Amino acid sequence: MEIDTIILLIHLAVGFFLVFLAAKAFKKTRYPPMGLLAIGFSMIVLGDTVVGDAISGIASEGVKDVVEELIEISGFVVLILAVKKS
């Protein structure tokens, strides 16, 4: 297995563990900002890992980079909203 694949798998595991913890906290407390945290973290993890690979075959490298960054930026905006509402 290549080192890039190993790093990607670790990134996904740690990222989704963070999403799991935020979702679990939301389920326990029903506090809306916790739900926003789970959504924001999900967008960041997916934008940084999965989305780029998913569209790499149908889009150019530039378009792929723009889509990844837009999803990540959207995730950060959701995190900002969560912090502001808490």
C-alpha positions in Angstrom: 0.0 0.0 0.0 1.3 3.4 -0.9 2.0 6.0 1.7 -0.5 8.4 0.1 -3.2 5.9 0.6 -2.3 5.3 4.2 -2.3 9.0 4.9 -5.7 9.4 3.2 -7.2 6.5 5.3 -5.8 8.0 8.5 -7.2 11.4 7.5 -10.6 9.9 6.9 -10.6 7.9 10.1 -9.7 10.8 12.3 -12.0 13.2 10.4 -15.0 10.9 10.7 -14.2 10.1 14.3 -14.5 13.9 14.9 -17.8 13.9 13.0 -19.0 10.9 15.0 -18.3 12.7 18.3 -20.1 15.9 17.2 -23.1 13.9 16.0 -23.2 11.9 19.3 -23.0 15.1 21.3 -25.9 16.5 19.2 -28.0 13.4 19.7 -27.4 13.5 23.4 -28.0 17.3 23.9 -30.2 18.2 20.9 -28.2 21.5 21.0 -28.5 22.8 17.4 -24.9 24.2 17.2 -23.6 20.7 17.8 -25.5 19.5 14.7 -23.9 22.4 12.8 -20.5 21.2 14.0 -21.2 17.7 12.7 -22.3 19.1 9.3 -19.3 21.5 9.1 -16.8 18.8 10.0 -18.4 16.4 7.5 -18.1 19.0 4.7 -14.5 19.7 5.5 -13.5 16.0 5.6 -15.5 15.1 2.5 -14.3 18.2 0.6 -10.7 17.5 1.4 -10.7 13.8 0.6 -13.6 12.1 -1.1 -15.0 14.8 -3.4 -11.7 15.4 -5.2 -11.3 11.7 -6.0 -15.0 11.4 -7.0 -14.8 14.1 -9.7 -11.2 13.6 -10.9 -12.4 11.5 -13.8 -15.0 13.9 -15.1 -13.4 17.3 -14.4 -10.1 19.0 -15.1 -7.6 19.5 -12.3 -8.5 23.2 -11.9 -12.3 22.5 -11.6 -11.6 19.7 -9.1 -9.5 22.0 -7.0 -12.2 24.8 -7.1 -14.9 22.3 -6.1 -12.9 20.9 -3.2 -12.1 24.4 -1.9 -15.7 25.6 -2.2 -16.9 22.6 -0.2 -14.2 23.1 2.5 -14.9 26.8 2.7 -18.6 26.1 3.1 -17.7 23.7 5.9 -15.8 26.4 7.7 -18.7 28.8 7.3 -21.0 26.3 8.9 -18.5 25.9 11.7 -18.5 29.7 12.2 -22.3 29.7 12.4 -22.1 26.9 15.0 -19.7 28.9 17.1 -21.7 32.1 16.8 -24.9 30.3 17.9 -23.4 28.6 20.9 
